[in-house]
């Protein structure tokens, strides 16, 4: 089972998120959405088909970084990743 991290190297929230993934020893496939059109399309396919992104889009956010977990949950917030919040996005 694979974790997939969608991120942009231009987003200031990415580095702390990646640092926490590494601290926890989580192996993941990295998809930099600003690296190629194929990566951007892969992310947009996820974003445009998951209601968890609706609130973020409403506020003008892109929705990265986001960790797509093997159980189909999405983690957007560093607090959720660190386990200091209990707001994990539920599976559809």
Protein Blocks (a to p, Z undefined) as FASTA:
>chain_A
ZZdddddfkbmklmmmmmmmmmnopacddddfklbmklmmmmmmmmmmcfklmmmmmnop
aoiacdddfkopacfbfklmnopaccbccdZZ
